[in-house]
Amino acid sequence: MTLLFLWAQDAFAVWDPTSLVGTGLPSAPIYYIIVGILDWLLTIVGVIGVIGFVIAGLMYLTSAGQEDQIKTAKKAMLASIVGVLVAICGVVVMYAVNSMLNAESLF
């Protein structure tokens, strides 16, 4: 066990983080990478929710009075509204946590 610990110390002593420049990895801190990923995912969820609402509206318009198609369209509209609300809540939570972690004033 001691030899493993000593080997790990030697390995970290030789490691140079500046040698990772040409690897194509992002050079930003992990915080900004996570914020970028969350922004991207929440944008995708919002766009899909709006597209789902448009499709549900078209389903409702083309139902021609058939009750089962109207029920399906209403369920799809409700699901898309919930999806958009979840995306908006995600954005609000992300910005609230961001301001709390950065110790920004709320007033």
C-alpha positions in Angstrom: 0.0 0.0 0.0 2.9 2.4 0.8 4.5 1.7 -2.6 1.2 2.5 -4.3 1.0 5.8 -2.4 4.5 6.7 -3.3 4.0 5.8 -6.9 0.9 8.1 -7.0 2.9 11.0 -5.5 5.6 10.5 -8.2 3.0 10.4 -11.0 1.4 13.6 -9.8 4.7 15.3 -9.4 5.5 14.6 -13.1 2.1 15.6 -14.4 1.9 19.0 -16.0 -1.7 20.4 -16.6 -0.4 22.9 -19.2 0.4 20.0 -21.5 -3.3 19.5 -22.2 -3.5 22.5 -24.4 -3.6 20.8 -27.8 -6.1 18.0 -26.8 -9.3 19.9 -27.9 -10.7 19.8 -24.3 -12.4 23.0 -23.1 -10.2 25.3 -21.1 -13.0 26.9 -19.2 -13.7 26.1 -15.5 -16.1 23.3 -14.8 -18.7 25.8 -13.5 -19.0 27.5 -16.9 -19.1 24.1 -18.7 -22.0 22.9 -16.5 -23.9 26.2 -17.0 -23.4 26.0 -20.7 -24.7 22.4 -20.8 -27.7 23.3 -18.7 -28.6 26.3 -20.9 -28.4 24.1 -23.9 -30.6 21.3 -22.4 -33.2 23.8 -21.1 -33.4 25.5 -24.5 -33.9 22.1 -26.2 -36.7 21.2 -23.7 -38.4 24.5 -24.3 -38.3 24.3 -28.0 -39.6 20.7 -28.0 -42.4 21.8 -25.7 -43.5 24.6 -28.0 -43.3 22.3 -31.0 -45.4 19.8 -29.1 -48.0 22.5 -28.3 -48.2 23.4 -32.0 -48.6 19.8 -33.0 -51.3 19.3 -30.3 -53.1 22.4 -31.6 -53.1 21.0 -35.1 -54.4 17.7 -33.8 -57.2 19.5 -32.1 -58.1 21.5 -35.2 -58.1 18.4 -37.4 -60.1 16.2 -35.0 -63.4 17.1 -36.8 -65.5 16.5 -33.6 -64.2 13.0 -32.9 -64.1 12.7 -29.1 -61.1 10.3 -28.8 -59.0 12.6 -31.0 -60.0 15.7 -29.0 -59.0 13.9 -25.7 -55.7 12.9 -27.2 -55.1 16.5 -28.4 -56.0 17.9 -25.0 -53.6 15.5 -23.3 -50.8 16.4 -25.7 -51.5 20.1 -25.0 -51.3 19.6 -21.3 -48.1 17.6 -21.6 -46.5 20.3 -23.7 -47.5 23.1 -21.3 -46.1 21.1 -18.4 -42.8 20.6 -20.4 -42.5 24.4 -21.1 -43.3 25.1 -17.4 -40.6 22.7 -16.3 -38.1 24.3 -18.6 -39.0 27.8 -17.3 -38.7 26.5 -13.7 -35.3 25.0 -14.5 -34.1 28.3 -15.8 -35.3 30.1 -12.7 -33.7 27.6 -10.4 -30.5 27.7 -12.3 -30.2 31.4 -12.1 -31.2 31.4 -8.4 -28.5 28.9 -7.6 -26.1 30.8 -9.7 -26.7 34.0 -7.8 -26.5 32.2 -4.4 -23.2 30.5 -5.3 -21.7 33.7 -6.6 -22.9 35.5 -3.4 -24.7 38.2 -5.4 -27.2 40.5 -3.7 -30.8 39.7 -4.2 -31.9 43.3 -3.6 
